[in-house]
């Protein structure tokens, strides 16, 4: 299981690499808070193209980041959401609330 990492790729742009599962997402909660607090004032885009395995805990993490961004008055969007996460979102009727920055790869 690959531990996830959140890294900045440019101003307001971030990349998640690794697995987003029940066993790994807890460590990213603090990283997400740092991302939202330290990304300036413009929109934030998170690229999930390097995520390996993902389960419903990964979806819960994305929703938590959305909630925190909205509370802070920030615009947050996701790019390249893995097929696994989109399938879970569809089954959970959450697909429409995910802020997508572009087409999934």
Biopython code that builds the backbone (N, CA, C, O; Angstrom):
import numpy as np
from Bio.PDB.StructureBuilder import StructureBuilder

atoms = [
    (1, "UNK", "N", (0.846, -1.174, 0.000)),
    (1, "UNK", "CA", (0.000, 0.000, 0.000)),
    (1, "UNK", "C", (0.895, 1.242, 0.000)),
    (1, "UNK", "O", (1.714, 1.423, 0.901)),
    (2, "UNK", "N", (0.734, 2.084, -1.004)),
    (2, "UNK", "CA", (1.559, 3.278, -1.128)),
    (2, "UNK", "C", (0.980, 4.406, -0.279)),
    (2, "UNK", "O", (-0.164, 4.816, -0.475)),
    (3, "UNK", "N", (1.776, 4.902, 0.660)),
    (3, "UNK", "CA", (1.348, 6.025, 1.500)),
    (3, "UNK", "C", (1.154, 7.252, 0.619)),
    (3, "UNK", "O", (2.008, 7.558, -0.213)),
    (4, "UNK", "N", (0.047, 7.953, 0.792)),
    (4, "UNK", "CA", (-0.207, 9.120, -0.049)),
    (4, "UNK", "C", (0.627, 10.325, 0.369)),
    (4, "UNK", "O", (0.987, 10.497, 1.534)),
    (5, "UNK", "N", (0.912, 11.139, -0.620)),
    (5, "UNK", "CA", (1.629, 12.387, -0.380)),
    (5, "UNK", "C", (0.913, 13.483, -1.144)),
    (5, "UNK", "O", (0.433, 13.278, -2.259)),
    (6, "UNK", "N", (0.853, 14.638, -0.529)),
    (6, "UNK", "CA", (0.293, 15.827, -1.151)),
    (6, "UNK", "C", (1.433, 16.799, -1.354)),
    (6, "UNK", "O", (2.105, 17.186, -0.399)),
    (7, "UNK", "N", (1.654, 17.194, -2.597)),
    (7, "UNK", "CA", (2.752, 18.117, -2.865)),
    (7, "UNK", "C", (2.272, 19.240, -3.778)),
    (7, "UNK", "O", (1.337, 19.077, -4.561)),
    (8, "UNK", "N", (2.934, 20.370, -3.654)),
    (8, "UNK", "CA", (2.614, 21.526, -4.475)),
    (8, "UNK", "C", (3.372, 21.418, -5.792)),
    (8, "UNK", "O", (4.572, 21.144, -5.809)),
    (9, "UNK", "N", (2.657, 21.636, -6.897)),
    (9, "UNK", "CA", (3.319, 21.599, -8.198)),
    (9, "UNK", "C", (3.451, 22.998, -8.803)),
    (9, "UNK", "O", (4.245, 23.208, -9.720)),
    (10, "UNK", "N", (2.684, 23.938, -8.298)),
    (10, "UNK", "CA", (2.728, 25.334, -8.739)),
    (10, "UNK", "C", (1.824, 26.124, -7.807)),
    (10, "UNK", "O", (1.177, 25.551, -6.930)),
    (11, "UNK", "N", (1.778, 27.423, -7.993)),
    (11, "UNK", "CA", (0.909, 28.276, -7.174)),
    (11, "UNK", "C", (-0.536, 27.806, -7.269)),
    (11, "UNK", "O", (-1.129, 27.842, -8.347)),
    (12, "UNK", "N", (-1.102, 27.372, -6.163)),
    (12, "UNK", "CA", (-2.489, 26.935, -6.125)),
    (12, "UNK", "C", (-2.758, 25.575, -6.741)),
    (12, "UNK", "O", (-3.915, 25.170, -6.853)),
    (13, "UNK", "N", (-1.716, 24.864, -7.143)),
    (13, "UNK", "CA", (-1.872, 23.539, -7.759)),
    (13, "UNK", "C", (-1.150, 22.496, -6.915)),
    (13, "UNK", "O", (-0.009, 22.682, -6.492)),
    (14, "UNK", "N", (-1.855, 21.396, -6.688)),
    (14, "UNK", "CA", (-1.325, 20.326, -5.840)),
    (14, "UNK", "C", (-1.525, 18.987, -6.519)),
    (14, "UNK", "O", (-2.385, 18.831, -7.386)),
    (15, "UNK", "N", (-0.712, 18.021, -6.109)),
    (15, "UNK", "CA", (-0.789, 16.665, -6.648)),
    (15, "UNK", "C", (-0.822, 15.678, -5.497)),
    (15, "UNK", "O", (-0.054, 15.798, -4.542)),
    (16, "UNK", "N", (-1.717, 14.697, -5.591)),
    (16, "UNK", "CA", (-1.769, 13.600, -4.624)),
    (16, "UNK", "C", (-1.207, 12.372, -5.310)),
    (16, "UNK", "O", (-1.632, 12.013, -6.408)),
    (17, "UNK", "N", (-0.245, 11.728, -4.657)),
    (17, "UNK", "CA", (0.347, 10.486, -5.141)),
    (17, "UNK", "C", (0.176, 9.423, -4.066)),
    (17, "UNK", "O", (0.316, 9.717, -2.879)),
    (18, "UNK", "N", (-0.124, 8.194, -4.467)),
    (18, "UNK", "CA", (-0.261, 7.102, -3.512)),
    (18, "UNK", "C", (-1.693, 6.605, -3.440)),
    (18, "UNK", "O", (-2.517, 6.928, -4.296)),
    (19, "UNK", "N", (-1.983, 5.818, -2.415)),
    (19, "UNK", "CA", (-3.304, 5.218, -2.239)),
    (19, "UNK", "C", (-4.167, 6.059, -1.301)),
    (19, "UNK", "O", (-3.676, 6.609, -0.315)),
    (20, "UNK", "N", (-5.450, 6.151, -1.621)),
    (20, "UNK", "CA", (-6.408, 6.850, -0.763)),
    (20, "UNK", "C", (-7.387, 5.813, -0.226)),
    (20, "UNK", "O", (-8.439, 5.564, -0.815)),
    (21, "UNK", "N", (-7.019, 5.217, 0.902)),
    (21, "UNK", "CA", (-7.811, 4.133, 1.488)),
    (21, "UNK", "C", (-8.012, 4.389, 2.979)),
    (21, "UNK", "O", (-7.456, 5.329, 3.548)),
    (22, "UNK", "N", (-8.828, 3.521, 3.600)),
    (22, "UNK", "CA", (-9.070, 3.633, 5.036)),
    (22, "UNK", "C", (-7.757, 3.660, 5.818)),
    (22, "UNK", "O", (-7.656, 4.356, 6.828)),
    (23, "UNK", "N", (-6.764, 2.917, 5.368)),
    (23, "UNK", "CA", (-5.497, 2.843, 6.082)),
    (23, "UNK", "C", (-4.552, 4.000, 5.838)),
    (23, "UNK", "O", (-3.538, 4.112, 6.527)),
    (24, "UNK", "N", (-4.853, 4.878, 4.866)),
    (24, "UNK", "CA", (-3.878, 5.916, 4.517)),
    (24, "UNK", "C", (-4.374, 7.351, 4.592)),
    (24, "UNK", "O", (-3.561, 8.263, 4.741)),
    (25, "UNK", "N", (-5.681, 7.587, 4.494)),
    (25, "UNK", "CA", (-6.159, 8.968, 4.329)),
    (25, "UNK", "C", (-6.029, 9.836, 5.571)),
    (25, "UNK", "O", (-5.945, 11.059, 5.458)),
    (26, "UNK", "N", (-6.009, 9.241, 6.731)),
    (26, "UNK", "CA", (-5.948, 10.037, 7.951)),
    (26, "UNK", "C", (-4.734, 10.963, 7.955)),
    (26, "UNK", "O", (-4.812, 12.099, 8.422)),
    (27, "UNK", "N", (-3.627, 10.475, 7.439)),
    (27, "UNK", "CA", (-2.419, 11.292, 7.381)),
    (27, "UNK", "C", (-2.537, 12.496, 6.465)),
    (27, "UNK", "O", (-1.785, 13.460, 6.611)),
    (28, "UNK", "N", (-3.471, 12.454, 5.521)),
    (28, "UNK", "CA", (-3.627, 13.580, 4.599)),
    (28, "UNK", "C", (-4.554, 14.675, 5.108)),
    (28, "UNK", "O", (-4.619, 15.751, 4.513)),
    (29, "UNK", "N", (-5.264, 14.421, 6.188)),
    (29, "UNK", "CA", (-6.152, 15.466, 6.716)),
    (29, "UNK", "C", (-5.366, 16.722, 7.078)),
    (29, "UNK", "O", (-5.755, 17.828, 6.703)),
    (30, "UNK", "N", (-4.269, 16.557, 7.801)),
    (30, "UNK", "CA", (-3.449, 17.714, 8.180)),
    (30, "UNK", "C", (-2.800, 18.360, 6.966)),
    (30, "UNK", "O", (-2.693, 19.584, 6.894)),
    (31, "UNK", "N", (-2.366, 17.539, 6.007)),
    (31, "UNK", "CA", (-1.765, 18.094, 4.788)),
    (31, "UNK", "C", (-2.777, 18.951, 4.037)),
    (31, "UNK", "O", (-2.423, 19.985, 3.471)),
    (32, "UNK", "N", (-4.038, 18.521, 4.033)),
    (32, "UNK", "CA", (-5.078, 19.300, 3.372)),
    (32, "UNK", "C", (-5.318, 20.627, 4.054)),
    (32, "UNK", "O", (-5.541, 21.637, 3.387)),
    (33, "UNK", "N", (-5.274, 20.638, 5.368)),
    (33, "UNK", "CA", (-5.435, 21.881, 6.119)),
    (33, "UNK", "C", (-4.290, 22.836, 5.784)),
    (33, "UNK", "O", (-4.511, 24.027, 5.563)),
    (34, "UNK", "N", (-3.072, 22.309, 5.749)),
    (34, "UNK", "CA", (-1.914, 23.131, 5.383)),
    (34, "UNK", "C", (-2.053, 23.657, 3.962)),
    (34, "UNK", "O", (-1.712, 24.808, 3.689)),
    (35, "UNK", "N", (-2.554, 22.817, 3.050)),
    (35, "UNK", "CA", (-2.752, 23.227, 1.661)),
    (35, "UNK", "C", (-3.713, 24.409, 1.606)),
    (35, "UNK", "O", (-3.438, 25.410, 0.945)),
    (36, "UNK", "N", (-4.836, 24.289, 2.301)),
    (36, "UNK", "CA", (-5.843, 25.348, 2.259)),
    (36, "UNK", "C", (-5.361, 26.622, 2.934)),
    (36, "UNK", "O", (-5.706, 27.720, 2.498)),
    (37, "UNK", "N", (-4.573, 26.491, 3.985)),
    (37, "UNK", "CA", (-4.074, 27.661, 4.702)),
    (37, "UNK", "C", (-2.906, 28.331, 3.987)),
    (37, "UNK", "O", (-2.716, 29.541, 4.111)),
    (38, "UNK", "N", (-2.126, 27.557, 3.242)),
    (38, "UNK", "CA", (-0.898, 28.096, 2.672)),
    (38, "UNK", "C", (-0.916, 28.344, 1.185)),
    (38, "UNK", "O", (0.130, 28.640, 0.608)),
    (39, "UNK", "N", (-2.064, 28.235, 0.539)),
    (39, "UNK", "CA", (-2.111, 28.338, -0.921)),
    (39, "UNK", "C", (-2.478, 29.732, -1.418)),
    (39, "UNK", "O", (-2.961, 29.875, -2.541)),
    (40, "UNK", "N", (-2.260, 30.744, -0.614)),
    (40, "UNK", "CA", (-2.617, 32.088, -1.052)),
    (40, "UNK", "C", (-4.110, 32.306, -0.989)),
    (40, "UNK", "O", (-4.793, 31.761, -0.122)),
    (41, "UNK", "N", (-4.621, 33.114, -1.924)),
    (41, "UNK", "CA", (-6.040, 33.442, -1.881)),
    (41, "UNK", "C", (-6.808, 33.009, -3.116)),
    (41, "UNK", "O", (-8.037, 33.084, -3.118)),
    (42, "UNK", "N", (-6.146, 32.565, -4.150)),
    (42, "UNK", "CA", (-6.824, 32.174, -5.383)),
    (42, "UNK", "C", (-7.393, 30.772, -5.299)),
    (42, "UNK", "O", (-7.379, 30.143, -4.241)),
    (43, "UNK", "N", (-7.894, 30.292, -6.425)),
    (43, "UNK", "CA", (-8.449, 28.937, -6.461)),
    (43, "UNK", "C", (-7.365, 27.875, -6.263)),
    (43, "UNK", "O", (-6.184, 28.109, -6.523)),
    (44, "UNK", "N", (-7.794, 26.716, -5.802)),
    (44, "UNK", "CA", (-6.897, 25.592, -5.572)),
    (44, "UNK", "C", (-7.349, 24.444, -6.462)),
    (44, "UNK", "O", (-8.537, 24.133, -6.545)),
    (45, "UNK", "N", (-6.390, 23.825, -7.119)),
    (45, "UNK", "CA", (-6.678, 22.655, -7.949)),
    (45, "UNK", "C", (-5.835, 21.483, -7.454)),
    (45, "UNK", "O", (-4.628, 21.614, -7.251)),
    (46, "UNK", "N", (-6.486, 20.338, -7.263)),
    (46, "UNK", "CA", (-5.799, 19.139, -6.786)),
    (46, "UNK", "C", (-5.871, 18.090, -7.883)),
    (46, "UNK", "O", (-6.957, 17.692, -8.303)),
    (47, "UNK", "N", (-4.705, 17.642, -8.346)),
    (47, "UNK", "CA", (-4.607, 16.615, -9.380)),
    (47, "UNK", "C", (-4.485, 15.251, -8.707)),
    (47, "UNK", "O", (-3.590, 15.031, -7.891)),
    (48, "UNK", "N", (-5.381, 14.346, -9.051)),
    (48, "UNK", "CA", (-5.403, 13.006, -8.462)),
    (48, "UNK", "C", (-4.948, 11.945, -9.456)),
    (48, "UNK", "O", (-5.214, 10.760, -9.258)),
    (49, "UNK", "N", (-4.273, 12.349, -10.509)),
    (49, "UNK", "CA", (-3.855, 11.433, -11.563)),
    (49, "UNK", "C", (-2.842, 10.394, -11.124)),
    (49, "UNK", "O", (-2.694, 9.372, -11.794)),
    (50, "UNK", "N", (-2.136, 10.617, -10.016)),
    (50, "UNK", "CA", (-1.132, 9.672, -9.534)),
    (50, "UNK", "C", (-1.627, 8.843, -8.353)),
    (50, "UNK", "O", (-0.832, 8.203, -7.666)),
    (51, "UNK", "N", (-2.941, 8.851, -8.115)),
    (51, "UNK", "CA", (-3.513, 8.031, -7.048)),
    (51, "UNK", "C", (-3.589, 6.595, -7.541)),
    (51, "UNK", "O", (-4.046, 6.334, -8.654)),
    (52, "UNK", "N", (-3.136, 5.667, -6.703)),
    (52, "UNK", "CA", (-3.208, 4.250, -7.044)),
    (52, "UNK", "C", (-4.565, 3.695, -6.676)),
    (52, "UNK", "O", (-5.549, 3.943, -7.373)),
    (53, "UNK", "N", (-4.629, 2.955, -5.604)),
    (53, "UNK", "CA", (-5.886, 2.369, -5.133)),
    (53, "UNK", "C", (-6.660, 3.417, -4.337)),
    (53, "UNK", "O", (-6.070, 4.225, -3.619)),
    (54, "UNK", "N", (-7.983, 3.396, -4.472)),
    (54, "UNK", "CA", (-8.830, 4.327, -3.725)),
    (54, "UNK", "C", (-10.108, 3.620, -3.305)),
    (54, "UNK", "O", (-10.629, 2.768, -4.026)),
    (55, "UNK", "N", (-10.607, 3.986, -2.127)),
    (55, "UNK", "CA", (-11.884, 3.450, -1.655)),
    (55, "UNK", "C", (-12.742, 4.594, -1.122)),
    (55, "UNK", "O", (-12.425, 5.763, -1.340)),
    (56, "UNK", "N", (-13.815, 4.264, -0.432)),
    (56, "UNK", "CA", (-14.745, 5.300, 0.021)),
    (56, "UNK", "C", (-14.103, 6.282, 1.002)),
    (56, "UNK", "O", (-14.566, 7.416, 1.122)),
    (57, "UNK", "N", (-13.060, 5.873, 1.694)),
    (57, "UNK", "CA", (-12.351, 6.802, 2.579)),
    (57, "UNK", "C", (-11.671, 7.897, 1.761)),
    (57, "UNK", "O", (-11.587, 9.041, 2.208)),
    (58, "UNK", "N", (-11.192, 7.561, 0.585)),
    (58, "UNK", "CA", (-10.616, 8.570, -0.305)),
    (58, "UNK", "C", (-11.655, 9.592, -0.735)),
    (58, "UNK", "O", (-11.375, 10.790, -0.785)),
    (59, "UNK", "N", (-12.853, 9.116, -1.045)),
    (59, "UNK", "CA", (-13.937, 10.028, -1.404)),
    (59, "UNK", "C", (-14.302, 10.918, -0.219)),
    (59, "UNK", "O", (-14.536, 12.115, -0.383)),
    (60, "UNK", "N", (-14.348, 10.333, 0.967)),
    (60, "UNK", "CA", (-14.647, 11.120, 2.168)),
    (60, "UNK", "C", (-13.598, 12.214, 2.375)),
    (60, "UNK", "O", (-13.935, 13.323, 2.789)),
    (61, "UNK", "N", (-12.339, 11.911, 2.093)),
    (61, "UNK", "CA", (-11.277, 12.907, 2.216)),
    (61, "UNK", "C", (-11.515, 14.066, 1.249)),
    (61, "UNK", "O", (-11.396, 15.229, 1.634)),
    (62, "UNK", "N", (-11.847, 13.757, 0.009)),
    (62, "UNK", "CA", (-12.092, 14.821, -0.976)),
    (62, "UNK", "C", (-13.268, 15.703, -0.550)),
    (62, "UNK", "O", (-13.229, 16.922, -0.711)),
    (63, "UNK", "N", (-14.293, 15.084, -0.015)),
    (63, "UNK", "CA", (-15.454, 15.847, 0.442)),
    (63, "UNK", "C", (-15.090, 16.708, 1.648)),
    (63, "UNK", "O", (-15.557, 17.841, 1.762)),
    (64, "UNK", "N", (-14.268, 16.187, 2.539)),
    (64, "UNK", "CA", (-13.817, 16.973, 3.698)),
    (64, "UNK", "C", (-13.002, 18.173, 3.248)),
    (64, "UNK", "O", (-13.175, 19.271, 3.778)),
    (65, "UNK", "N", (-12.109, 17.980, 2.272)),
    (65, "UNK", "CA", (-11.335, 19.108, 1.744)),
    (65, "UNK", "C", (-12.266, 20.141, 1.113)),
    (65, "UNK", "O", (-12.052, 21.344, 1.269)),
    (66, "UNK", "N", (-13.304, 19.679, 0.395)),
    (66, "UNK", "CA", (-14.280, 20.620, -0.186)),
    (66, "UNK", "C", (-14.955, 21.433, 0.904)),
    (66, "UNK", "O", (-15.072, 22.654, 0.795)),
    (67, "UNK", "N", (-15.399, 20.755, 1.958)),
    (67, "UNK", "CA", (-16.086, 21.422, 3.071)),
    (67, "UNK", "C", (-15.179, 22.468, 3.712)),
    (67, "UNK", "O", (-15.601, 23.599, 3.956)),
    (68, "UNK", "N", (-13.950, 22.092, 3.980)),
    (68, "UNK", "CA", (-13.005, 23.015, 4.610)),
    (68, "UNK", "C", (-12.718, 24.208, 3.701)),
    (68, "UNK", "O", (-12.619, 25.338, 4.178)),
    (69, "UNK", "N", (-12.586, 23.970, 2.413)),
    (69, "UNK", "CA", (-12.339, 25.066, 1.475)),
    (69, "UNK", "C", (-13.513, 26.038, 1.467)),
    (69, "UNK", "O", (-13.317, 27.253, 1.505)),
    (70, "UNK", "N", (-14.719, 25.513, 1.420)),
    (70, "UNK", "CA", (-15.906, 26.379, 1.419)),
    (70, "UNK", "C", (-16.009, 27.187, 2.698)),
    (70, "UNK", "O", (-16.353, 28.369, 2.668)),
    (71, "UNK", "N", (-15.708, 26.545, 3.833)),
    (71, "UNK", "CA", (-15.748, 27.271, 5.108)),
    (71, "UNK", "C", (-14.742, 28.413, 5.118)),
    (71, "UNK", "O", (-14.978, 29.453, 5.732)),
    (72, "UNK", "N", (-13.629, 28.213, 4.440)),
    (72, "UNK", "CA", (-12.605, 29.250, 4.377)),
    (72, "UNK", "C", (-12.790, 30.210, 3.219)),
    (72, "UNK", "O", (-11.945, 31.076, 2.993)),
    (73, "UNK", "N", (-13.890, 30.070, 2.478)),
    (73, "UNK", "CA", (-14.147, 30.962, 1.358)),
    (73, "UNK", "C", (-13.255, 30.705, 0.168)),
    (73, "UNK", "O", (-13.016, 31.612, -0.630)),
    (74, "UNK", "N", (-12.755, 29.482, 0.028)),
    (74, "UNK", "CA", (-11.832, 29.143, -1.056)),
    (74, "UNK", "C", (-12.535, 28.322, -2.124)),
    (74, "UNK", "O", (-13.489, 27.602, -1.828)),
    (75, "UNK", "N", (-12.078, 28.424, -3.348)),
    (75, "UNK", "CA", (-12.569, 27.599, -4.449)),
    (75, "UNK", "C", (-11.600, 26.435, -4.630)),
    (75, "UNK", "O", (-10.398, 26.645, -4.788)),
    (76, "UNK", "N", (-12.117, 25.222, -4.606)),
    (76, "UNK", "CA", (-11.306, 24.013, -4.724)),
    (76, "UNK", "C", (-11.881, 23.151, -5.829)),
    (76, "UNK", "O", (-13.095, 22.958, -5.903)),
    (77, "UNK", "N", (-11.007, 22.626, -6.697)),
    (77, "UNK", "CA", (-11.468, 21.706, -7.736)),
    (77, "UNK", "C", (-10.498, 20.541, -7.852)),
    (77, "UNK", "O", (-9.339, 20.630, -7.448)),
    (78, "UNK", "N", (-11.000, 19.446, -8.414)),
    (78, "UNK", "CA", (-10.219, 18.221, -8.576)),
    (78, "UNK", "C", (-10.067, 17.901, -10.052)),
    (78, "UNK", "O", (-10.988, 18.086, -10.847)),
    (79, "UNK", "N", (-8.887, 17.419, -10.395)),
    (79, "UNK", "CA", (-8.567, 17.003, -11.764)),
    (79, "UNK", "C", (-8.137, 15.540, -11.727)),
    (79, "UNK", "O", (-7.490, 15.095, -10.779)),
    (80, "UNK", "N", (-8.501, 14.808, -12.758)),
    (80, "UNK", "CA", (-8.077, 13.414, -12.924)),
    (80, "UNK", "C", (-8.494, 12.517, -11.764)),
    (80, "UNK", "O", (-7.690, 11.745, -11.243)),
    (81, "UNK", "N", (-9.749, 12.627, -11.369)),
    (81, "UNK", "CA", (-10.253, 11.758, -10.295)),
    (81, "UNK", "C", (-10.240, 10.322, -10.802)),
    (81, "UNK", "O", (-10.775, 10.042, -11.875)),
    (82, "UNK", "N", (-9.631, 9.402, -10.040)),
    (82, "UNK", "CA", (-9.549, 8.011, -10.487)),
    (82, "UNK", "C", (-10.937, 7.400, -10.723)),
    (82, "UNK", "O", (-11.915, 7.755, -10.065)),
    (83, "UNK", "N", (-10.986, 6.485, -11.669)),
    (83, "UNK", "CA", (-12.227, 5.804, -12.027)),
    (83, "UNK", "C", (-12.873, 5.169, -10.803)),
    (83, "UNK", "O", (-14.094, 5.219, -10.652)),
    (84, "UNK", "N", (-12.061, 4.567, -9.922)),
    (84, "UNK", "CA", (-12.594, 3.943, -8.704)),
    (84, "UNK", "C", (-13.371, 4.950, -7.864)),
    (84, "UNK", "O", (-14.468, 4.654, -7.390)),
    (85, "UNK", "N", (-12.803, 6.134, -7.681)),
    (85, "UNK", "CA", (-13.468, 7.151, -6.863)),
    (85, "UNK", "C", (-14.738, 7.669, -7.522)),
    (85, "UNK", "O", (-15.736, 7.911, -6.843)),
    (86, "UNK", "N", (-14.707, 7.839, -8.841)),
    (86, "UNK", "CA", (-15.905, 8.307, -9.536)),
    (86, "UNK", "C", (-17.020, 7.264, -9.443)),
    (86, "UNK", "O", (-18.191, 7.619, -9.307)),
    (87, "UNK", "N", (-16.662, 5.989, -9.516)),
    (87, "UNK", "CA", (-17.679, 4.928, -9.394)),
    (87, "UNK", "C", (-18.315, 4.953, -8.004)),
    (87, "UNK", "O", (-19.531, 4.814, -7.877)),
    (88, "UNK", "N", (-17.511, 5.126, -6.978)),
    (88, "UNK", "CA", (-18.041, 5.211, -5.607)),
    (88, "UNK", "C", (-18.920, 6.455, -5.469)),
    (88, "UNK", "O", (-19.973, 6.404, -4.834)),
    (89, "UNK", "N", (-18.494, 7.559, -6.058)),
    (89, "UNK", "CA", (-19.283, 8.792, -5.998)),
    (89, "UNK", "C", (-20.634, 8.609, -6.690)),
    (89, "UNK", "O", (-21.655, 9.082, -6.192)),
    (90, "UNK", "N", (-20.643, 7.926, -7.837)),
    (90, "UNK", "CA", (-21.902, 7.684, -8.553)),
    (90, "UNK", "C", (-22.857, 6.838, -7.708)),
    (90, "UNK", "O", (-24.034, 7.173, -7.566)),
    (91, "UNK", "N", (-22.347, 5.751, -7.155)),
    (91, "UNK", "CA", (-23.169, 4.851, -6.351)),
    (91, "UNK", "C", (-23.703, 5.566, -5.113)),
    (91, "UNK", "O", (-24.800, 5.265, -4.641)),
    (92, "UNK", "N", (-22.934, 6.504, -4.594)),
    (92, "UNK", "CA", (-23.303, 7.230, -3.379)),
    (92, "UNK", "C", (-24.104, 8.499, -3.665)),
    (92, "UNK", "O", (-24.428, 9.245, -2.741)),
    (93, "UNK", "N", (-24.428, 8.750, -4.935)),
    (93, "UNK", "CA", (-25.115, 9.964, -5.350)),
    (93, "UNK", "C", (-24.339, 11.226, -4.962)),
    (93, "UNK", "O", (-24.932, 12.238, -4.587)),
    (94, "UNK", "N", (-23.029, 11.155, -5.054)),
    (94, "UNK", "CA", (-22.182, 12.308, -4.723)),
    (94, "UNK", "C", (-21.427, 12.844, -5.935)),
    (94, "UNK", "O", (-20.684, 13.818, -5.821)),
    (95, "UNK", "N", (-21.610, 12.225, -7.074)),
    (95, "UNK", "CA", (-20.877, 12.621, -8.276)),
    (95, "UNK", "C", (-21.099, 14.089, -8.632)),
    (95, "UNK", "O", (-20.165, 14.782, -9.035)),
    (96, "UNK", "N", (-22.318, 14.553, -8.485)),
    (96, "UNK", "CA", (-22.660, 15.914, -8.887)),
    (96, "UNK", "C", (-22.054, 16.987, -7.981)),
    (96, "UNK", "O", (-21.936, 18.139, -8.397)),
    (97, "UNK", "N", (-21.670, 16.635, -6.758)),
    (97, "UNK", "CA", (-21.141, 17.670, -5.860)),
    (97, "UNK", "C", (-19.631, 17.835, -5.993)),
    (97, "UNK", "O", (-19.078, 18.819, -5.502)),
    (98, "UNK", "N", (-18.949, 16.887, -6.651)),
    (98, "UNK", "CA", (-17.498, 17.000, -6.775)),
    (98, "UNK", "C", (-17.138, 18.104, -7.769)),
    (98, "UNK", "O", (-17.582, 18.072, -8.917)),
    (99, "UNK", "N", (-16.350, 19.063, -7.342)),
    (99, "UNK", "CA", (-15.951, 20.146, -8.244)),
    (99, "UNK", "C", (-14.811, 19.680, -9.155)),
    (99, "UNK", "O", (-13.665, 19.576, -8.717)),
    (100, "UNK", "N", (-15.130, 19.401, -10.420)),
    (100, "UNK", "CA", (-14.140, 18.867, -11.348)),
    (100, "UNK", "C", (-13.495, 19.986, -12.149)),
    (100, "UNK", "O", (-14.175, 20.887, -12.640)),
    (101, "UNK", "N", (-12.171, 19.919, -12.276)),
    (101, "UNK", "CA", (-11.434, 20.935, -13.035)),
    (101, "UNK", "C", (-11.335, 20.574, -14.504)),
    (101, "UNK", "O", (-11.089, 21.450, -15.334)),
    (102, "UNK", "N", (-11.519, 19.319, -14.844)),
    (102, "UNK", "CA", (-11.412, 18.881, -16.242)),
    (102, "UNK", "C", (-11.845, 17.439, -16.358)),
    (102, "UNK", "O", (-12.316, 16.841, -15.390)),
    (103, "UNK", "N", (-11.687, 16.894, -17.518)),
    (103, "UNK", "CA", (-12.062, 15.508, -17.760)),
    (103, "UNK", "C", (-11.172, 14.569, -16.968)),
    (103, "UNK", "O", (-9.999, 14.863, -16.739)),
    (104, "UNK", "N", (-11.724, 13.442, -16.550)),
    (104, "UNK", "CA", (-10.925, 12.400, -15.903)),
    (104, "UNK", "C", (-10.052, 11.746, -16.965)),
    (104, "UNK", "O", (-10.428, 11.631, -18.131)),
    (105, "UNK", "N", (-8.875, 11.323, -16.519)),
    (105, "UNK", "CA", (-8.013, 10.640, -17.482)),
    (105, "UNK", "C", (-8.259, 9.164, -17.423)),
    (105, "UNK", "O", (-7.630, 8.403, -18.159)),
]
sb = StructureBuilder()
sb.init_structure("model")
sb.init_model(0)
sb.init_chain("A")
sb.init_seg("    ")
for serial, (resi, resn, name, xyz) in enumerate(atoms, 1):
    if name == "N":
        sb.init_residue(resn, " ", resi, " ")
    sb.init_atom(name, np.array(xyz, "f"), 0.0, 1.0, " ", f" {name:<3s}", serial, name[0])
structure = sb.get_structure()
